[in-house]
Every structure is written in structure tokens, then in C-alpha cells.
């Protein structure tokens, strides 16, 4: 989902429920380590390719895989879904959503707690487009706690 819906927080909590048998892949962290600065087509493709390799290795070890990322294009999601199916896993694409006001408030709180992590309101507003594929599970995080979101995701696994 878009920035401010809780993707990172939910992904980390979900991963922490079984860290010995799951792998969390944060594509933004992969991108930032290799390409500091703003996203580019090249840096995003690099992160995507690295993420697929990490997912492949984790699935081959028999681990569950959690990929945390805003996917702007359905084919990027489908690459991970296809890989999971090829390895005998049951992929679930979860789309977290929240209204613009909620997302802006979350960014304001984040910026107060850590000024280096703040982003512009224009940036938050620009990220309303999200990709869906067939079978996408959509969860509105606006009224839910992090644990409630994780519980909802688990019901679809």
C-alpha cells in the first residue's frame, strides 16, 4: 500500500511471530543500501531482482517469506507470486490502505519522533495509486491496531 499505511510495522510484527522460519525482505532497505538517494528505475529494478533472489533462497530453505514494499506495477507483484507458486508455497498479496488524513497524521508523528524519516505531505498525497492482482486481500488499517492487522493477515495464510 501507499506510504503511511503501516507496511513496515506490520511486516516486522508479522515476521516476529516466527523469525526462525520466515524471512522478511524489505525492498526499500535493499535499494537504499545499494543506491543512497532518491529512487530511480535502476535502483528499483536492482532491489526487485535482489528481493527475488532472497525470496528464492528462503523458499528453498522451507521458510515463509514476507516482502514489504509499495508495488506500483502488478507485474512486480506477480514475479513474487509466480516464484512462490513454483516453489510450492501459497502466496498471499496483502494491500494495506488508509485514507489520506490518516496517512498524513502517521507521517507527522513519524517526523516528530525521527526528523530524518520525515517526508513531504505532497509526497504522501502522491502515493494513492497501488497495484492489485487477482486475489488481493485489502485491509483498511485506519481503525485497526497493528496486532489486529496482523491477525487479519494470518486468517488468510
Secondary structure, 3 states (H helix, E strand, C coil): CCCCCCHHHHHHHHHHCCCCCEEEEEHHHHHHHHCCCCCCHHHHHHHHHHHHHHHHHHHHCCCEEEEECCCCCHHHHHHHHHHHHHCCCCCCCEEEECCHHHHHHHHHHHHHHCHHHCCCHHHHHHCCCCCCCCCCEEEECCCCCHHHHHHHHHCCC
